[in-house]
Amino acid sequence: MSTSIMNTYGQKNLQFSQGEGVWLMDDAGRRYLDGISGIGVNSLGHAHPNTTAVINEQACKLLHTSNLYHITNQQALAEKLTEITGLANCFFSNSGAEANEAAIKLARKYGANKGIEKPTVITFTGAFHGRTIATLTATGNEKLKDGFGPFPEGFIQCQYNDLASVEAQSSNTDIVAVLIETIQGEGGVNPANDEFLNGLRELCTANDWLLMLDEVQTGNGRTGHYFSYQAYDWQPDVLTTAKGLGNGLPIGACIASDKVADVLQPGSHGSTYGGNPLVTAVALNTINTILNNNLLANVQAMGNKLKNQLSDALKDHPQVVDIRGKGLMIGVELTKPCSDFIGRAIEKGVLICLSRDKVIRFLPPLIINEEEIDLLARTIITLIDGLGKES
Ligand SMILES: *Cc1c(COP(=O)(O)O)cnc(C)c1O
């Protein structure tokens, strides 16, 4: 591995030179089934012809102008996202953490406008919201935070899936918003239960807190709805997304409802690259490709198939604690850490990753088909069976 790159990732000794659909090829021409999509990013798979065509077309015209000028592609993408969500307007960033930063700043400003001196955002145990100082503060994982303090004020942590812990803050007049993942991805593929989310929506409305959903990972079709909250009959006040939106190009969005659409004003926030003509053209094309090709239905069908196959084969396995998730965001929790599992899957030509050491995580491209799901499931089941025999 290169010593000229900061050692922040603990990378595998493996590199790819080409991709096609759900497949990645290494330098020796070996093929790997991509069960992780660059951590939920390559939603349409690799080298999707639509993405390639849009990049080529836009690159011949214009890459970047800055947000000093109107950007037609950005406008079109914002209209699409507001049409899908019924929310009012968008701010574009380059990543998930930055989308959350925008949401946190919006919530603080919303509080400041109400005369709240120390606007405070509720976040949750097990949460992951990014690696910047504010989003790390909002993250509920002490291991990731170790050594990076002091952290800014204005965050309170409640218990995930415990409405009473949030209700207990009702008398806290500093609270302005609740920031939550509907399914915690990095936290171990932990879904929030329906009563909890429905209860949060009611509690936020009753207390005039903003319900801010971090759909950086769960958005863009991952769970079988375009955004995961669309399984419910309410809307968030703010929604952030990123990962799958650009199908590999860096883009994030913070989407606000009517209630808070005017909170951020000229000069109050910005990003040099955010929403440039190239990424917004690609993101709009990603959305249209997902919707026009019935990929949401495919995610539901393939997600159920994968989960059922895993459940049928593994539910009584002594080393399997739980199989959970929604759509193509699925985790298999084992009884103990399994860091060597990734390497064994690679030997079998399958890429998966871990979440919280003990959860084998699946985030395959949304275009995955039945045959590929079978192969993915079979390989992982065989490997987990192998674990059982060793202990
Ligand atoms: C990945 C992720 C982030 C951070 O996104 P980056 O693009 O890495 O900054 C934030 N929230 C959630 C839920 C994520 O899964």
The ligand as an SDF file (V2000), in Angstrom:
LIG
                    3D

 15 15  0  0  0  0  0  0  0  0999 V2000
  -22.3660    7.8160    4.6370 C   0  0  0  0  0  0  0  0  0  0  0  0
  -23.2740    8.5710    5.5140 C   0  0  0  0  0  0  0  0  0  0  0  0
  -23.0370    9.9160    5.8540 C   0  0  0  0  0  0  0  0  0  0  0  0
  -21.7810   10.6440    5.4270 C   0  0  0  0  0  0  0  0  0  0  0  0
  -21.6910   10.8040    4.0510 O   0  0  0  0  0  0  0  0  0  0  0  0
  -20.2980   11.2620    3.3890 P   0  0  0  0  0  0  0  0  0  0  0  0
  -20.6470   11.4280    1.9400 O   0  0  0  0  0  0  0  0  0  0  0  0
  -19.2990   10.2010    3.6530 O   0  0  0  0  0  0  0  0  0  0  0  0
  -19.9300   12.5480    4.0350 O   0  0  0  0  0  0  0  0  0  0  0  0
  -23.9770   10.5720    6.6180 C   0  0  0  0  0  0  0  0  0  0  0  0
  -25.0910    9.9580    7.0400 N   0  0  0  0  0  0  0  0  0  0  0  0
  -25.3560    8.6730    6.7400 C   0  0  0  0  0  0  0  0  0  0  0  0
  -26.6250    8.0560    7.2130 C   0  0  0  0  0  0  0  0  0  0  0  0
  -24.4490    7.9270    5.9860 C   0  0  0  0  0  0  0  0  0  0  0  0
  -24.7030    6.6380    5.7170 O   0  0  0  0  0  0  0  0  0  0  0  0
  1  2  1  0
  2  3  1  0
  2 14  2  0
  3  4  1  0
  3 10  2  0
  4  5  1  0
  5  6  1  0
  6  7  2  0
  6  8  1  0
  6  9  1  0
 10 11  1  0
 11 12  2  0
 12 13  1  0
 12 14  1  0
 14 15  1  0
M  END
$$$$
